[in-house]
Amino acid sequence: MAGLDPEDWSGIRAMGHQMLDALFDRMEHVGEGPVWRPMPQAARDELRTGFPAEGTSLEELHERFTELVVPYGNGNTHPGFMGWVHGAGTPVGMLAEMLAGGMNANCGGRSHAANEVEREVIRWALSMVGMPEDGSGCLVTGSSMANFISIITASRARDPLLRRHGVGQSRMVGYAATTAHGCLPRAYDLAGFGSEALRRVPVTGDHRMDLAALRQMITEDRQSGLVPFMVAGTAGTVDCGAIDDLQGIEAIARENGLWFHVDAAFGALACLSSRFKAQLSGIEKADSLAFDFHKWAQVPYDAGCVLVRNRELHAAAFAQSLDYLTREARGLASGAPWFCDFGPDLSRGFRALKVWMTLGHYGSQRMGQMVEECCDVAQHLARCVQATPGLVLLAPVTLNIVCFGIEGLSDQGVSELVQDLHESGVAAPSTTRINGRLAVRAAIVNHRTTTVDTDRMLDAVIALAADRRG
Ligand SMILES: *Cc1c(COP(=O)(O)O)cnc(C)c1O
């Protein structure tokens, strides 16, 4: 026997078919049972076997997976899941993950077909948001990384010497609304500028960036010797799904010579719906854009995407020339530029296949329709909230996120009610703070969630609230 391959291929083949059947069974019945259940300590303990010296049979490992892992999932594949911003996956994406595993491609570079699939997926993404086809991009873990890559690209475009000399005592600053996702200040932190180099612009009553305030902050910062280099708009804020005035932000960015970035982590998918096109107008002018295929596009985790308008500037921020990574004119080492030129990763998996298969299978029309269906469910939920005494809608429903308060309960009470709801297994919304008040937050990112599920969630909330009020 040579290497790690099985001696008995027919045995592993039979086992593989069994695993696949078990997966399909689970997916077909994904809505049965609780959304989530806590993993008992006994199950956690059972997982802690230590690194075994002797191998374990695949049968036994699969059994342990079925007993110890599958029942205690994240819940995001279940239609009752409405928390945070999670995609729900599809059977198509699941199969694509398996096929990609079989290829075991390394998409950091070189000349092979998996990279061509990724290039095609990037062209689809550029066309979805209306950016020029000669832009660049790559698939990454998620929007946190995509936003980080954008900030690195923008700052190196402003000052190429940063790559050699570091940020030092840089006075470079960027802007985003107070509602921007926490990964943006973290990206400024990781990039060495410090999280305070991301200046937070207040929002107006409609939860969108206050453009007059943005203008004033840029002027004042310049006067005090700071160096503004970028502004980030959000298309679909994580708290309530608001869409910043991207046209307006772009105009201010151009007036001031700033890089215009858009965090469209989930909102980008709304570009596939004619209903939301107007509200997203300006997204196509982005210098860089971060979004996720693993959220509203329902591709299995993980699959984020960064797009950059100017491919030279993108490569200028990351590309290196190294003796052991020489690019040739032909042979396996050809095919430059390589994806490792567009981000910090050298070894990269074949994420593109699950994106290509999911989007390719459903097509842009069906995906746009699914986005609209999620928004319809959100509108239904918002109407039910408004029609229910004791519940109050706390923010307008722009896309797919509904935030509501519960009268007669303190913030602590609302927080505990949501924890009770999770433990009941009925539904899993999350919470956020809207204008200082704790809100129950239902984000309908899940293509399986219907009005039946939001009704069930709301009934449970009403019952739990009545119990708490006493
Ligand atoms: C989810 C989200 C992010 C972070 O994306 P990850 O894929 O979780 O890294 C950033 N911005 C917004 C608006 C988001 O909703």
The ligand as a MOL file (V3000), in Angstrom:
LIG
                    3D

  0  0  0     0  0            999 V3000
M  V30 BEGIN CTAB
M  V30 COUNTS 15 15 0 0 0
M  V30 BEGIN ATOM
M  V30 1 C -21.9560 40.1950 7.7060 0
M  V30 2 C -21.4810 41.5600 7.4310 0
M  V30 3 C -20.1130 41.8530 7.3950 0
M  V30 4 C -19.0570 40.8290 7.7550 0
M  V30 5 O -19.0690 39.7970 6.8330 0
M  V30 6 P -18.4660 38.3600 7.1870 0
M  V30 7 O -18.7420 37.5670 5.9630 0
M  V30 8 O -19.2300 37.8600 8.3810 0
M  V30 9 O -17.0330 38.5220 7.4720 0
M  V30 10 C -19.7410 43.1320 7.0460 0
M  V30 11 N -20.6520 44.0740 6.7650 0
M  V30 12 C -21.9760 43.8430 6.8120 0
M  V30 13 C -22.9310 44.9380 6.4870 0
M  V30 14 C -22.4360 42.5620 7.1450 0
M  V30 15 O -23.7450 42.3120 7.1870 0
M  V30 END ATOM
M  V30 BEGIN BOND
M  V30 1 1 1 2
M  V30 2 1 2 3
M  V30 3 2 2 14
M  V30 4 1 3 4
M  V30 5 2 3 10
M  V30 6 1 4 5
M  V30 7 1 5 6
M  V30 8 2 6 7
M  V30 9 1 6 8
M  V30 10 1 6 9
M  V30 11 1 10 11
M  V30 12 2 11 12
M  V30 13 1 12 13
M  V30 14 1 12 14
M  V30 15 1 14 15
M  V30 END BOND
M  V30 END CTAB
M  END
